[in-house]
Structures are given as structure tokens and as C-alpha cells.
């Protein structure tokens, strides 16, 4: 698996609203309607993470959840990170857009 260039990362991020590249990782924070929604969301992401054998750092704080993605084996961001980021983004948009 190859490490993506900054240009490739920026190009991929252009279609992922709210995602940023910083400190050699891509990340996003979402706010949902309740703690239980956060947990449901995280469970869906953990299932996908197991399927593709790529596991994000997940930080949960009541109604917010932060995902940090990096491919540790290459010391940077790879296509696998964007595969999972796209899944996270699409799942949030389809199922968990907050109503506040």
C-alpha cells in the first residue's frame, strides 16, 4: 500500500465535507442528536472497519464523535483511509444528520 501525496490527499478531501488533513492523518468530528445515536454510528463504522481490516482512532464525547484515520504501516494516509472515510461520510449523511 502506497502513501498518498499531499496533492492526492487534498483532491480526495474535496469530496468529504468537514474532513481535514493535519498531523499526517485525516479526521472529522460529527455531532449527533444523542449519545445512543453516536454509539449506533460507531458500531456501524466498527463493523466496516473489521471487514476491511482498517481501524480508526475513535473519540466519543457524549453527542460528538471524532474519527482519525492513518495507515500506520506506511506512516501516512493511503487509499484505504479514504475508503473508510467515504464510508463514514456516506453513513453519517444517510442515517445520522442531526435535526438541530
N, C-alpha and C positions, 0 to 999 in steps of 0.2 A: 504494500500500500504506500503510495507516494504522498508526501506532504504538499499541500496546495500552496501556490504562490499568493502573495498579498492581493494581486490583481484578480486571481481566481476566487479568492475568499470574498472580496468586495463585490464581484459580479454575482456570486451566489447569494450574498446577503441582500442584494437589491430586491429580491422577491420575498424576503422574510421580514415583514413589518415588526419592528421592535427589537430585532436581534442585532447584537453588536459584536465586533471583534476587538478584543482587548486582552493584553497579557497572555497572548498565544492561545486563546480559546474563543469560542463563540458562546454567547449567552443571551438569555432573555428572562424577564420576570413578568409573570402574569398575576393579576388579581381576579379572584373569582368571587362568587356570591356567599360561600360558606366554607368552613373547614372541611365538611364532608365532600363538597364538590372538588376541593383541592385533592383530597385523598383518592377520590374516584379517578380524577385526571391522572394523578401519579401512578395509580395502579395500571391504567391503560398503557402508559408510557413504559412502565417496568416490564409489562408483557412483551411489548415490541422490542425493548432492549434485550431481553433474553433471546428472542427469536433471531436477532441479527448479531448477538454476542457483542454488543457495544453498550456500555453502561455510563450514563451521565452522572455528574455530581448533581444532587437534588437537594435544595434547601427549602424547607417548609416553615412558614411562619404565619399561622392562623389562616387568613384568606389569601395569602400570596405564596407563590412557588417560583423558585429560580432554578433554571436548568443551565449547567455549564458543560460544554462539550469540547473534548480534545482527544486525539488519538495518542495515548501515552507512548505506545511502542515506536512512534516516529517522531515524537516530540513536537507535534503541531496538529494543525487541522487537516483532515482528509475528506474524501468523498463520503466516507461512512458517517462522519459527523453531520454532513449536510443531509444525508439520507434520513438520519434520526431527527434532525432539526425540522425538516419538511414534514415528517410525520407528526411531531409535536405541534407545529404551527397549524396544520390542517385539522388535527383533532381538537385543538382549542377553538378554532374558528367554527367548526361544525357543531360542537357539543357544549362548549363552556363559555361562550361570550357572555360576560356579565350583563345584568339588567339594571345597573345603577346609573 
